Amino acid sequence: MQRILKMSLVLTAMYIAATLFFGLRAHSLALVSEAGHNVSDFLALALSFVAVWLQTRPATDERTFGYQRAGVLAGFVNALSLMVLAGWILVSAVGRFLHPVAVEPRLMMYVAAAGVVMNGLIAGLLWKFSGDVNIRSVFLHMLGDTISTAAVIVGGSLIALTGQQWIDPLLSVIIAGMILLSSWSIVRETLHILLEGTPKAVNLDEMRAAMTAVQGVVNVHDLHVWSLTSQSHALACHVQVVEMQLAECEDVLARINHELKDHFGIQHATIQLEVTDCATIDGCCSPPEIPEVDGHSHHHHGAGGHDHGHAHAH
Protein backbone atom coordinates (compact mmCIF):
# COMPACT_ATOMS: atom_id res chain seq x y z
CA MET A 1 0.00 0.00 0.00
CA GLN A 2 2.81 2.42 0.90
CA ARG A 3 4.71 1.67 -2.35
CA ILE A 4 1.59 2.37 -4.42
CA LEU A 5 0.97 5.64 -2.56
CA LYS A 6 4.60 6.74 -3.13
CA MET A 7 4.38 6.04 -6.86
CA SER A 8 1.02 7.80 -7.02
CA LEU A 9 2.50 10.90 -5.36
CA VAL A 10 5.30 11.16 -7.96
CA LEU A 11 2.96 10.67 -10.95
CA THR A 12 0.41 13.16 -9.58
CA ALA A 13 3.06 15.84 -8.97
CA MET A 14 4.24 15.49 -12.59
CA TYR A 15 0.67 15.73 -13.92
CA ILE A 16 -0.12 18.81 -11.77
CA ALA A 17 2.82 20.65 -13.35
CA ALA A 18 1.69 19.61 -16.84
CA THR A 19 -2.01 20.52 -16.45
CA LEU A 20 -1.26 23.90 -14.88
CA PHE A 21 1.33 24.85 -17.54
CA PHE A 22 -0.72 23.73 -20.52
CA GLY A 23 -4.03 24.86 -18.98
CA LEU A 24 -2.70 28.43 -18.76
CA ARG A 25 -1.36 28.20 -22.31
CA ALA A 26 -4.68 26.89 -23.64
CA HIS A 27 -6.73 29.38 -21.51
CA SER A 28 -8.80 26.37 -20.39
CA LEU A 29 -10.59 26.59 -17.05
CA ALA A 30 -11.35 22.87 -17.33
CA LEU A 31 -7.61 22.07 -17.45
CA VAL A 32 -6.73 24.58 -14.71
CA SER A 33 -9.49 23.13 -12.53
CA GLU A 34 -7.99 19.70 -13.25
CA ALA A 35 -4.65 21.02 -11.97
CA GLY A 36 -6.37 22.27 -8.82
CA HIS A 37 -8.20 18.98 -8.42
CA ASN A 38 -4.91 17.12 -8.74
CA VAL A 39 -3.32 19.37 -6.10
CA SER A 40 -6.03 18.14 -3.75
CA ASP A 41 -5.28 14.60 -4.94
CA PHE A 42 -1.61 15.08 -4.13
CA LEU A 43 -2.46 16.35 -0.63
CA ALA A 44 -4.94 13.49 -0.20
CA LEU A 45 -2.31 10.93 -1.22
CA ALA A 46 0.26 12.52 1.11
CA LEU A 47 -2.19 12.57 4.00
CA SER A 48 -3.18 8.96 3.35
CA PHE A 49 0.47 7.94 3.21
CA VAL A 50 1.11 9.52 6.62
CA ALA A 51 -2.07 7.90 7.98
CA VAL A 52 -1.03 4.44 6.72
CA TRP A 53 2.35 4.91 8.42
CA LEU A 54 0.70 6.06 11.67
CA GLN A 55 -1.62 3.03 11.67
CA THR A 56 1.42 0.74 11.86
CA ARG A 57 2.62 2.35 15.10
CA PRO A 58 1.96 0.32 18.27
CA ALA A 59 -0.48 1.28 21.02
CA THR A 60 0.84 3.15 24.05
CA ASP A 61 -0.43 4.00 27.53
CA GLU A 62 -1.51 7.39 26.18
CA ARG A 63 -3.19 5.97 23.06
CA THR A 64 -4.41 2.53 24.07
CA PHE A 65 -6.05 1.91 20.68
CA GLY A 66 -2.91 3.08 18.87
CA TYR A 67 -3.36 5.26 15.78
CA GLN A 68 -6.00 3.15 14.03
CA ARG A 69 -8.28 6.13 13.40
CA ALA A 70 -5.56 8.17 11.68
CA GLY A 71 -6.82 6.80 8.37
CA VAL A 72 -10.43 7.75 9.18
CA LEU A 73 -9.36 11.29 10.04
CA ALA A 74 -7.33 11.48 6.82
CA GLY A 75 -10.39 10.42 4.82
CA PHE A 76 -12.50 13.10 6.53
CA VAL A 77 -9.96 15.87 5.83
CA ASN A 78 -9.53 14.70 2.23
CA ALA A 79 -13.27 14.78 1.62
CA LEU A 80 -13.63 18.27 3.14
CA SER A 81 -10.80 19.57 0.96
CA LEU A 82 -12.57 18.15 -2.10
CA MET A 83 -15.79 19.98 -1.20
CA VAL A 84 -13.93 23.29 -0.84
CA LEU A 85 -12.25 22.71 -4.22
CA ALA A 86 -15.61 21.95 -5.84
CA GLY A 87 -16.94 25.27 -4.53
CA TRP A 88 -13.99 27.14 -6.07
CA ILE A 89 -14.53 25.43 -9.44
CA LEU A 90 -18.26 26.32 -9.43
CA VAL A 91 -17.55 29.99 -8.69
CA SER A 92 -14.91 30.13 -11.44
CA ALA A 93 -17.28 28.43 -13.90
CA VAL A 94 -20.00 31.01 -13.27
CA GLY A 95 -17.45 33.73 -14.09
CA ARG A 96 -16.58 31.97 -17.34
CA PHE A 97 -20.27 31.72 -18.32
CA LEU A 98 -20.61 35.48 -17.83
CA HIS A 99 -17.30 36.30 -19.52
CA PRO A 100 -16.36 33.54 -22.01
CA VAL A 101 -12.68 32.92 -22.70
CA ALA A 102 -11.37 31.35 -25.92
CA VAL A 103 -9.63 28.01 -25.29
CA GLU A 104 -7.32 25.80 -27.34
CA PRO A 105 -9.27 22.53 -27.62
CA ARG A 106 -6.52 20.36 -29.12
CA LEU A 107 -4.09 21.16 -26.30
CA MET A 108 -6.90 20.41 -23.81
CA MET A 109 -7.42 17.01 -25.39
CA TYR A 110 -3.74 16.00 -25.45
CA VAL A 111 -3.14 16.88 -21.79
CA ALA A 112 -6.44 15.29 -20.69
CA ALA A 113 -5.56 12.07 -22.54
CA ALA A 114 -2.34 11.80 -20.52
CA GLY A 115 -4.41 12.41 -17.37
CA VAL A 116 -6.84 9.60 -18.17
CA VAL A 117 -3.95 7.14 -18.47
CA MET A 118 -2.23 8.31 -15.27
CA ASN A 119 -5.32 8.65 -13.07
CA GLY A 120 -6.78 5.40 -14.39
CA LEU A 121 -3.54 3.57 -13.55
CA ILE A 122 -3.44 4.97 -9.98
CA ALA A 123 -7.16 4.26 -9.41
CA GLY A 124 -6.66 0.69 -10.60
CA LEU A 125 -3.77 0.17 -8.18
CA LEU A 126 -5.70 1.65 -5.25
CA TRP A 127 -8.84 -0.41 -5.96
CA LYS A 128 -7.31 -3.44 -4.22
CA PHE A 129 -7.23 -1.53 -0.89
CA SER A 130 -10.46 0.46 -1.30
CA GLY A 131 -12.15 -1.38 1.59
CA ASP A 132 -10.28 1.00 3.90
CA VAL A 133 -12.10 4.36 4.15
CA ASN A 134 -8.81 6.27 4.00
CA ILE A 135 -7.71 4.59 0.75
CA ARG A 136 -11.27 4.71 -0.62
CA SER A 137 -11.27 8.51 -0.27
CA VAL A 138 -8.09 8.66 -2.38
CA PHE A 139 -9.46 6.06 -4.81
CA LEU A 140 -12.55 8.24 -5.34
CA HIS A 141 -10.25 11.23 -5.91
CA MET A 142 -8.41 9.37 -8.65
CA LEU A 143 -11.50 7.73 -10.17
CA GLY A 144 -13.20 11.13 -10.30
CA ASP A 145 -10.12 12.54 -12.01
CA THR A 146 -10.16 9.76 -14.59
CA ILE A 147 -13.80 10.44 -15.48
CA SER A 148 -13.42 14.23 -15.42
CA THR A 149 -10.31 14.18 -17.63
CA ALA A 150 -12.15 11.91 -20.06
CA ALA A 151 -14.93 14.53 -20.05
CA VAL A 152 -12.34 17.21 -20.90
CA ILE A 153 -11.35 15.21 -24.00
CA VAL A 154 -15.01 15.05 -25.09
CA GLY A 155 -15.41 18.76 -24.34
CA GLY A 156 -12.28 19.64 -26.31
CA SER A 157 -13.64 17.71 -29.28
CA LEU A 158 -17.00 19.52 -29.08
CA ILE A 159 -15.32 22.93 -28.84
CA ALA A 160 -13.13 22.10 -31.85
CA LEU A 161 -16.22 21.06 -33.85
CA THR A 162 -18.66 23.80 -32.80
CA GLY A 163 -16.50 26.68 -31.55
CA GLN A 164 -18.83 27.07 -28.52
CA GLN A 165 -16.68 28.28 -25.60
CA TRP A 166 -19.38 27.76 -22.94
CA ILE A 167 -18.68 24.01 -23.13
CA ASP A 168 -15.46 24.53 -21.10
CA PRO A 169 -17.14 26.03 -17.96
CA LEU A 170 -20.02 23.55 -18.33
CA LEU A 171 -17.48 20.71 -18.06
CA SER A 172 -16.11 22.37 -14.92
CA VAL A 173 -19.59 22.42 -13.36
CA ILE A 174 -20.04 18.70 -14.13
CA ILE A 175 -16.61 17.93 -12.62
CA ALA A 176 -17.48 19.95 -9.48
CA GLY A 177 -20.79 18.10 -9.12
CA MET A 178 -19.04 14.73 -9.30
CA ILE A 179 -16.52 15.86 -6.70
CA LEU A 180 -19.27 16.98 -4.31
CA LEU A 181 -21.22 13.72 -4.61
CA SER A 182 -18.23 11.46 -3.98
CA SER A 183 -16.79 13.57 -1.16
CA TRP A 184 -20.10 13.93 0.72
CA SER A 185 -20.44 10.14 1.06
CA ILE A 186 -16.93 9.98 2.55
CA VAL A 187 -17.68 12.86 4.97
CA ARG A 188 -20.80 11.06 6.22
CA GLU A 189 -19.02 7.72 6.67
CA THR A 190 -15.97 9.15 8.44
CA LEU A 191 -18.08 11.37 10.72
CA HIS A 192 -20.16 8.32 11.67
CA ILE A 193 -16.97 6.48 12.69
CA LEU A 194 -15.42 9.47 14.51
CA LEU A 195 -18.68 9.98 16.45
CA GLU A 196 -18.60 6.27 17.39
CA GLY A 197 -21.83 5.44 15.62
CA THR A 198 -22.99 1.84 15.32
CA PRO A 199 -21.47 0.26 12.17
CA LYS A 200 -24.03 0.17 9.36
CA ALA A 201 -23.53 -3.57 8.82
CA VAL A 202 -24.40 -4.34 12.45
CA ASN A 203 -27.99 -4.93 13.56
CA LEU A 204 -28.10 -4.50 17.35
CA ASP A 205 -31.43 -6.33 17.74
CA GLU A 206 -30.06 -9.40 15.93
CA MET A 207 -26.83 -9.23 17.93
CA ARG A 208 -28.69 -8.95 21.23
CA ALA A 209 -30.93 -11.90 20.28
CA ALA A 210 -27.93 -14.07 19.31
CA MET A 211 -26.18 -13.35 22.62
CA THR A 212 -29.34 -13.94 24.66
CA ALA A 213 -29.81 -17.31 22.90
CA VAL A 214 -26.58 -18.59 24.50
CA GLN A 215 -27.45 -21.03 27.30
CA GLY A 216 -27.15 -19.41 30.72
CA VAL A 217 -27.66 -15.82 29.47
CA VAL A 218 -30.68 -14.04 30.94
CA ASN A 219 -30.33 -10.53 29.54
CA VAL A 220 -27.98 -8.32 27.48
CA HIS A 221 -27.94 -4.59 28.10
CA ASP A 222 -25.70 -1.52 28.03
CA LEU A 223 -24.68 -2.75 24.56
CA HIS A 224 -22.30 -0.51 22.60
CA VAL A 225 -20.73 -1.27 19.21
CA TRP A 226 -18.45 1.18 17.43
CA SER A 227 -15.77 1.29 14.74
CA LEU A 228 -12.05 1.77 15.31
CA THR A 229 -11.56 1.91 11.53
CA SER A 230 -13.93 1.26 8.63
CA GLN A 231 -13.05 -2.46 8.84
CA SER A 232 -12.43 -2.98 12.57
CA HIS A 233 -15.27 -2.91 15.13
CA ALA A 234 -15.34 -3.14 18.93
CA LEU A 235 -18.05 -4.03 21.45
CA ALA A 236 -18.72 -3.49 25.14
CA CYS A 237 -21.77 -4.74 27.07
CA HIS A 238 -23.23 -6.16 30.29
CA VAL A 239 -24.54 -9.73 30.23
CA GLN A 240 -26.79 -10.99 33.01
CA VAL A 241 -26.40 -14.75 33.58
CA VAL A 242 -27.96 -17.34 35.88
CA GLU A 243 -26.15 -18.25 39.11
CA MET A 244 -23.19 -20.46 38.17
CA GLN A 245 -19.63 -21.41 39.04
CA LEU A 246 -16.82 -19.20 37.75
CA ALA A 247 -15.52 -22.04 35.54
CA GLU A 248 -18.92 -22.19 33.82
CA CYS A 249 -18.72 -18.46 33.07
CA GLU A 250 -15.71 -19.11 30.84
CA ASP A 251 -17.82 -21.43 28.68
CA VAL A 252 -20.60 -18.83 28.39
CA LEU A 253 -18.06 -16.16 27.39
CA ALA A 254 -16.49 -18.46 24.80
CA ARG A 255 -19.89 -19.12 23.19
CA ILE A 256 -20.81 -15.42 23.20
CA ASN A 257 -17.48 -14.48 21.58
CA HIS A 258 -17.99 -17.24 19.01
CA GLU A 259 -21.35 -15.68 18.03
CA LEU A 260 -19.84 -12.19 17.84
CA LYS A 261 -16.84 -13.23 15.72
CA ASP A 262 -18.52 -15.64 13.33
CA HIS A 263 -21.81 -13.84 12.74
CA PHE A 264 -21.07 -10.15 13.32
CA GLY A 265 -17.33 -9.74 12.64
CA ILE A 266 -16.57 -8.38 16.13
CA GLN A 267 -12.95 -9.18 16.99
CA HIS A 268 -12.61 -6.99 20.10
CA ALA A 269 -15.29 -7.53 22.76
CA THR A 270 -15.35 -6.43 26.41
CA ILE A 271 -18.12 -8.24 28.28
CA GLN A 272 -19.12 -7.76 31.91
CA LEU A 273 -20.92 -10.75 33.38
CA GLU A 274 -23.33 -10.17 36.27
CA VAL A 275 -25.79 -12.29 38.22
CA THR A 276 -28.21 -9.46 39.00
CA ASP A 277 -29.25 -6.78 36.53
CA CYS A 278 -28.00 -3.27 37.22
CA ALA A 279 -30.15 -0.14 36.99
CA THR A 280 -30.03 1.58 33.61
CA ILE A 281 -30.69 5.13 32.45
CA ASP A 282 -31.30 5.59 28.71
CA GLY A 283 -29.94 2.11 28.05
CA CYS A 284 -26.70 2.59 29.99
CA CYS A 285 -25.82 1.41 33.47
CA SER A 286 -25.93 4.26 35.95
CA PRO A 287 -23.00 4.60 38.36
CA PRO A 288 -23.78 3.81 41.98
CA GLU A 289 -24.43 6.71 44.31
CA ILE A 290 -21.77 7.18 46.99
CA PRO A 291 -23.37 7.84 50.38
CA GLU A 292 -22.16 10.82 52.39
CA VAL A 293 -21.33 10.48 56.07
CA ASP A 294 -20.69 13.71 58.02
CA GLY A 295 -20.19 15.58 54.75
CA HIS A 296 -17.58 13.09 53.52
CA SER A 297 -17.98 10.44 50.84
CA HIS A 298 -17.11 6.84 51.73
CA HIS A 299 -16.90 3.78 49.48
CA HIS A 300 -18.68 0.75 50.96
CA HIS A 301 -17.41 -2.65 49.89
CA GLY A 302 -18.30 -6.19 50.74
CA ALA A 303 -15.90 -8.66 52.33
CA GLY A 304 -12.45 -8.39 50.83
CA GLY A 305 -13.24 -4.93 49.43
CA HIS A 306 -14.75 -6.19 46.17
CA ASP A 307 -18.20 -6.06 44.57
CA HIS A 308 -19.81 -9.45 44.05
CA GLY A 309 -21.57 -11.02 41.12
CA HIS A 310 -19.48 -9.32 38.35
CA ALA A 311 -16.74 -10.53 36.06
CA HIS A 312 -14.90 -8.73 33.24
CA ALA A 313 -13.56 -10.71 30.32
CA HIS A 314 -12.30 -10.26 26.74
C-alpha positions in Angstrom: 0.0 0.0 0.0 2.8 2.4 0.9 4.7 1.7 -2.3 1.6 2.4 -4.4 1.0 5.6 -2.6 4.6 6.7 -3.1 4.4 6.0 -6.9 1.0 7.8 -7.0 2.5 10.9 -5.4 5.3 11.2 -8.0 3.0 10.7 -11.0 0.4 13.2 -9.6 3.1 15.8 -9.0 4.2 15.5 -12.6 0.7 15.7 -13.9 -0.1 18.8 -11.8 2.8 20.6 -13.3 1.7 19.6 -16.8 -2.0 20.5 -16.5 -1.3 23.9 -14.9 1.3 24.8 -17.5 -0.7 23.7 -20.5 -4.0 24.9 -19.0 -2.7 28.4 -18.8 -1.4 28.2 -22.3 -4.7 26.9 -23.6 -6.7 29.4 -21.5 -8.8 26.4 -20.4 -10.6 26.6 -17.1 -11.4 22.9 -17.3 -7.6 22.1 -17.5 -6.7 24.6 -14.7 -9.5 23.1 -12.5 -8.0 19.7 -13.3 -4.6 21.0 -12.0 -6.4 22.3 -8.8 -8.2 19.0 -8.4 -4.9 17.1 -8.7 -3.3 19.4 -6.1 -6.0 18.1 -3.7 -5.3 14.6 -4.9 -1.6 15.1 -4.1 -2.5 16.3 -0.6 -4.9 13.5 -0.2 -2.3 10.9 -1.2 0.3 12.5 1.1 -2.2 12.6 4.0 -3.2 9.0 3.4 0.5 7.9 3.2 1.1 9.5 6.6 -2.1 7.9 8.0 -1.0 4.4 6.7 2.4 4.9 8.4 0.7 6.1 11.7 -1.6 3.0 11.7 1.4 0.7 11.9 2.6 2.3 15.1 2.0 0.3 18.3 -0.5 1.3 21.0 0.8 3.2 24.1 -0.4 4.0 27.5 -1.5 7.4 26.2 -3.2 6.0 23.1 -4.4 2.5 24.1 -6.0 1.9 20.7 -2.9 3.1 18.9 -3.4 5.3 15.8 -6.0 3.2 14.0 -8.3 6.1 13.4 -5.6 8.2 11.7 -6.8 6.8 8.4 -10.4 7.7 9.2 -9.4 11.3 10.0 -7.3 11.5 6.8 -10.4 10.4 4.8 -12.5 13.1 6.5 -10.0 15.9 5.8 -9.5 14.7 2.2 -13.3 14.8 1.6 -13.6 18.3 3.1 -10.8 19.6 1.0 -12.6 18.1 -2.1 -15.8 20.0 -1.2 -13.9 23.3 -0.8 -12.3 22.7 -4.2 -15.6 21.9 -5.8 -16.9 25.3 -4.5 -14.0 27.1 -6.1 -14.5 25.4 -9.4 -18.3 26.3 -9.4 -17.6 30.0 -8.7 -14.9 30.1 -11.4 -17.3 28.4 -13.9 -20.0 31.0 -13.3 -17.4 33.7 -14.1 -16.6 32.0 -17.3 -20.3 31.7 -18.3 -20.6 35.5 -17.8 -17.3 36.3 -19.5 -16.4 33.5 -22.0 -12.7 32.9 -22.7 -11.4 31.3 -25.9 -9.6 28.0 -25.3 -7.3 25.8 -27.3 -9.3 22.5 -27.6 -6.5 20.4 -29.1 -4.1 21.2 -26.3 -6.9 20.4 -23.8 -7.4 17.0 -25.4 -3.7 16.0 -25.5 -3.1 16.9 -21.8 -6.4 15.3 -20.7 -5.6 12.1 -22.5 -2.3 11.8 -20.5 -4.4 12.4 -17.4 -6.8 9.6 -18.2 -4.0 7.1 -18.5 -2.2 8.3 -15.3 -5.3 8.7 -13.1 -6.8 5.4 -14.4 -3.5 3.6 -13.5 -3.4 5.0 -10.0 -7.2 4.3 -9.4 -6.7 0.7 -10.6 -3.8 0.2 -8.2 -5.7 1.6 -5.2 -8.8 -0.4 -6.0 -7.3 -3.4 -4.2 -7.2 -1.5 -0.9 -10.5 0.5 -1.3 -12.1 -1.4 1.6 -10.3 1.0 3.9 -12.1 4.4 4.1 -8.8 6.3 4.0 -7.7 4.6 0.7 -11.3 4.7 -0.6 -11.3 8.5 -0.3 -8.1 8.7 -2.4 -9.5 6.1 -4.8 -12.5 8.2 -5.3 -10.3 11.2 -5.9 -8.4 9.4 -8.6 -11.5 7.7 -10.2 -13.2 11.1 -10.3 -10.1 12.5 -12.0 -10.2 9.8 -14.6 -13.8 10.4 -15.5 -13.4 14.2 -15.4 -10.3 14.2 -17.6 -12.2 11.9 -20.1 -14.9 14.5 -20.1 -12.3 17.2 -20.9 -11.4 15.2 -24.0 -15.0 15.0 -25.1 -15.4 18.8 -24.3 -12.3 19.6 -26.3 -13.6 17.7 -29.3 -17.0 19.5 -29.1 -15.3 22.9 -28.8 -13.1 22.1 -31.9 -16.2 21.1 -33.9 -18.7 23.8 -32.8 -16.5 26.7 -31.5 -18.8 27.1 -28.5 -16.7 28.3 -25.6 -19.4 27.8 -22.9 -18.7 24.0 -23.1 -15.5 24.5 -21.1 -17.1 26.0 -18.0 -20.0 23.5 -18.3 -17.5 20.7 -18.1 -16.1 22.4 -14.9 -19.6 22.4 -13.4 -20.0 18.7 -14.1 -16.6 17.9 -12.6 -17.5 19.9 -9.5 -20.8 18.1 -9.1 -19.0 14.7 -9.3 -16.5 15.9 -6.7 -19.3 17.0 -4.3 -21.2 13.7 -4.6 -18.2 11.5 -4.0 -16.8 13.6 -1.2 -20.1 13.9 0.7 -20.4 10.1 1.1 -16.9 10.0 2.6 -17.7 12.9 5.0 -20.8 11.1 6.2 -19.0 7.7 6.7 -16.0 9.1 8.4 -18.1 11.4 10.7 -20.2 8.3 11.7 -17.0 6.5 12.7 -15.4 9.5 14.5 -18.7 10.0 16.5 -18.6 6.3 17.4 -21.8 5.4 15.6 -23.0 1.8 15.3 -21.5 0.3 12.2 -24.0 0.2 9.4 -23.5 -3.6 8.8 -24.4 -4.3 12.5 -28.0 -4.9 13.6 -28.1 -4.5 17.4 -31.4 -6.3 17.7 -30.1 -9.4 15.9 -26.8 -9.2 17.9 -28.7 -8.9 21.2 -30.9 -11.9 20.3 -27.9 -14.1 19.3 -26.2 -13.4 22.6 -29.3 -13.9 24.7 -29.8 -17.3 22.9 -26.6 -18.6 24.5 -27.4 -21.0 27.3 -27.2 -19.4 30.7 -27.7 -15.8 29.5 -30.7 -14.0 30.9 -30.3 -10.5 29.5 -28.0 -8.3 27.5 -27.9 -4.6 28.1 -25.7 -1.5 28.0 -24.7 -2.7 24.6 -22.3 -0.5 22.6 -20.7 -1.3 19.2 -18.4 1.2 17.4 -15.8 1.3 14.7 -12.1 1.8 15.3 -11.6 1.9 11.5 -13.9 1.3 8.6 -13.1 -2.5 8.8 -12.4 -3.0 12.6 -15.3 -2.9 15.1 -15.3 -3.1 18.9 -18.1 -4.0 21.5 -18.7 -3.5 25.1 -21.8 -4.7 27.1 -23.2 -6.2 30.3 -24.5 -9.7 30.2 -26.8 -11.0 33.0 -26.4 -14.7 33.6 -28.0 -17.3 35.9 -26.1 -18.2 39.1 -23.2 -20.5 38.2 -19.6 -21.4 39.0 -16.8 -19.2 37.7 -15.5 -22.0 35.5 -18.9 -22.2 33.8 -18.7 -18.5 33.1 -15.7 -19.1 30.8 -17.8 -21.4 28.7 -20.6 -18.8 28.4 -18.1 -16.2 27.4 -16.5 -18.5 24.8 -19.9 -19.1 23.2 -20.8 -15.4 23.2 -17.5 -14.5 21.6 -18.0 -17.2 19.0 -21.4 -15.7 18.0 -19.8 -12.2 17.8 -16.8 -13.2 15.7 -18.5 -15.6 13.3 -21.8 -13.8 12.7 -21.1 -10.1 13.3 -17.3 -9.7 12.6 -16.6 -8.4 16.1 -12.9 -9.2 17.0 -12.6 -7.0 20.1 -15.3 -7.5 22.8 -15.4 -6.4 26.4 -18.1 -8.2 28.3 -19.1 -7.8 31.9 -20.9 -10.7 33.4 -23.3 -10.2 36.3 -25.8 -12.3 38.2 -28.2 -9.5 39.0 -29.3 -6.8 36.5 -28.0 -3.3 37.2 -30.1 -0.1 37.0 -30.0 1.6 33.6 -30.7 5.1 32.5 -31.3 5.6 28.7 -29.9 2.1 28.1 -26.7 2.6 30.0 -25.8 1.4 33.5 -25.9 4.3 35.9 -23.0 4.6 38.4 -23.8 3.8 42.0 -24.4 6.7 44.3 -21.8 7.2 47.0 -23.4 7.8 50.4 -22.2 10.8 52.4 -21.3 10.5 56.1 -20.7 13.7 58.0 -20.2 15.6 54.8 -17.6 13.1 53.5 -18.0 10.4 50.8 -17.1 6.8 51.7 -16.9 3.8 49.5 -18.7 0.8 51.0 -17.4 -2.6 49.9 -18.3 -6.2 50.7 -15.9 -8.7 52.3 -12.5 -8.4 50.8 -13.2 -4.9 49.4 -14.8 -6.2 46.2 -18.2 -6.1 44.6 -19.8 -9.4 44.1 -21.6 -11.0 41.1 -19.5 -9.3 38.3 -16.7 -10.5 36.1 -14.9 -8.7 33.2 -13.6 -10.7 30.3 -12.3 -10.3 26.7 
